[in-house]
Amino acid sequence: MSFRAMRLDWLQGLGIAIVSAIPLYANISVAQITPDGTLPNNSNVKLEGNTRIIEGGTTRGANLFHSFEEFSVPNGSTAFFNNALNIQNILTRVTGKSISNIDGLIRANDKANLFLLNPNGIVFGQNAQLNIGGSFVATTANAIGFGNLGYFSALNPEAPSPLLTVNPNTLLFNQIGASPIQNSSTAPAGKDPARLDAFGLRVRDGRSLLLVGGNVSMDGGRLNAFGGRVELGGLVGTGAVILSVNDNNLSLSFPSEVARSDVSLTNGVQVNVRGDNSGSIVVNARSLKLEGTSTLQAGIAEGLGSAKSIAGNIEVNTQAAINLKDGSSIANIVPFGVTGKVGNINIATSSLSLTSGGLLSASNLGQGDAGNITISAP
């Protein structure tokens, strides 16, 4: 961190963000968003109060590309992507050497999906929030691929090809030991479909929220995609994760031959996709650990549902062990007084351990069919 950068931060009143609760990233980070000048039409950032308005960038069809030397959002501030309303995908890369500390609000216009690519690591603090109309992908991959048309790389920050007008379709990991993603957000996130208070990172109902590392860890944080999709996972080796983009519905396919990273949920983590229909969770990892009453929650929410309501599935695929302990659960449930069909829980693993109140449940406590629990192990 240079003296010039520190002084600029002080002059703008942005302060210093300290990540002290996470030993791996226990460093001091200048909290700013700095364009790197690598695009034909560069990103530009202007500060209005506590909001950094991000404009410019290079457009290819319905894709908008932004490139930054660093990208962090401190507590109490907003990063606002002021995109045109015809943009479908906002693709943002970090080409410098600093992690992204997100402890404020990220906004974007209309229905654009937002991709945040930083191979150095991404940390969502307790106050991190999302206000975007589309789906959200945070990844520590090295590049986002567009089939044989080219890629948008953080390690080789060339200008995006004029051909990159199609949807992205791969997350490329080109180095061993991808950096982790950590989420501790418990910030207010409005009302859920059952009109209960929601907290943590949230996309709009029916959208997708994907965290793709390196190791993915959550300590007390929450993720919400009510009636939508949450995916967690990553790679430790070199390889490509296939990305499917269908408007605002995103999903992943992991290579079977590449070593995966670990997913760890501790201290009351909640991953919640319950709504009046659909809602799915997918985990692809080396190992999955849930501790301290942490939960993966799918099903139909209280006060909702009908005879036509069908909950989505929970899919967990690990190359090593799954451990649920201390009252933690993987649950796909229709509660009392609710009508609807419960989704399934499908698990593929080499080892499954349920201790100290760990629970798997695909239950209908109201009216309708229960789900199936399928466990595949060698």
Rosetta blueprint (number, residue, H / E / L):
1 M L
2 S L
3 F H
4 R H
5 A H
6 M H
7 R H
8 L H
9 D H
10 W H
11 L H
12 Q L
13 G L
14 L L
15 G L
16 I E
17 A E
18 I E
19 V L
20 S L
21 A L
22 I L
23 P H
24 L H
25 Y H
26 A L
27 N L
28 I E
29 S E
30 V E
31 A L
32 Q L
33 I E
34 T E
35 P E
36 D L
37 G L
38 T L
39 L L
40 P L
41 N L
42 N L
43 S E
44 N E
45 V E
46 K E
47 L E
48 E E
49 G L
50 N L
51 T E
52 R E
53 I E
54 I E
55 E E
56 G E
57 G L
58 T E
59 T E
60 R E
61 G L
62 A L
63 N E
64 L E
65 F E
66 H E
67 S E
68 F E
69 E E
70 E E
71 F E
72 S L
73 V E
74 P L
75 N L
76 G L
77 S L
78 T E
79 A E
80 F E
81 F E
82 N L
83 N L
84 A L
85 L L
86 N L
87 I L
88 Q L
89 N E
90 I E
91 L E
92 T E
93 R E
94 V E
95 T L
96 G L
97 K L
98 S L
99 I L
100 S E
101 N E
102 I E
103 D L
104 G L
105 L E
106 I E
107 R E
108 A E
109 N L
110 D L
111 K L
112 A L
113 N E
114 L E
115 F E
116 L E
117 L E
118 N L
119 P L
120 N L
121 G L
122 I E
123 V E
124 F E
125 G L
126 Q L
127 N L
128 A L
129 Q E
130 L E
131 N E
132 I L
133 G L
134 G L
135 S L
136 F E
137 V E
138 A E
139 T E
140 T L
141 A L
142 N L
143 A E
144 I E
145 G E
146 F L
147 G H
148 N H
149 L H
150 G L
151 Y E
152 F E
153 S E
154 A L
155 L L
156 N L
157 P L
158 E L
159 A L
160 P L
161 S L
162 P L
163 L L
164 L L
165 T L
166 V L
167 N L
168 P L
169 N L
170 T E
171 L E
172 L E
173 F E
174 N L
175 Q L
176 I L
177 G L
178 A L
179 S L
180 P L
181 I E
182 Q E
183 N E
184 S L
185 S L
186 T L
187 A L
188 P E
189 A E
190 G E
191 K E
192 D L
193 P L
194 A L
195 R L
196 L L
197 D E
198 A E
199 F E
200 G L
201 L E
202 R E
203 V L
204 R L
205 D L
206 G L
207 R L
208 S E
209 L E
210 L E
211 L E
212 V E
213 G E
214 G L
215 N L
216 V E
217 S E
218 M E
219 D E
220 G L
221 G L
222 R E
223 L E
224 N E
225 A L
226 F L
227 G L
228 G L
229 R E
230 V E
231 E E
232 L E
233 G E
234 G E
235 L E
236 V L
237 G L
238 T L
239 G E
240 A E
241 V E
242 I E
243 L E
244 S E
245 V E
246 N E
247 D L
248 N L
249 N E
250 L E
251 S E
252 L E
253 S E
254 F L
255 P L
256 S L
257 E L
258 V L
259 A L
260 R E
261 S L
262 D L
263 V E
264 S E
265 L E
266 T E
267 N L
268 G L
269 V L
270 Q E
271 V E
272 N E
273 V L
274 R L
275 G E
276 D L
277 N L
278 S E
279 G L
280 S E
281 I E
282 V E
283 V E
284 N E
285 A E
286 R L
287 S L
288 L E
289 K E
290 L E
291 E L
292 G L
293 T L
294 S L
295 T E
296 L E
297 Q E
298 A E
299 G E
300 I E
301 A L
302 E L
303 G L
304 L L
305 G L
306 S L
307 A L
308 K L
309 S L
310 I E
311 A E
312 G L
313 N L
314 I E
315 E E
316 V E
317 N E
318 T E
319 Q L
320 A L
321 A E
322 I E
323 N E
324 L E
325 K L
326 D L
327 G L
328 S L
329 S E
330 I E
331 A E
332 N E
333 I E
334 V E
335 P L
336 F L
337 G L
338 V L
339 T E
340 G L
341 K E
342 V L
343 G L
344 N L
345 I E
346 N E
347 I E
348 A E
349 T L
350 S L
351 S E
352 L E
353 S E
354 L E
355 T L
356 S L
357 G L
358 G L
359 L E
360 L E
361 S E
362 A E
363 S E
364 N E
365 L L
366 G L
367 Q E
368 G L
369 D L
370 A L
371 G L
372 N L
373 I E
374 T E
375 I E
376 S E
377 A L
378 P L
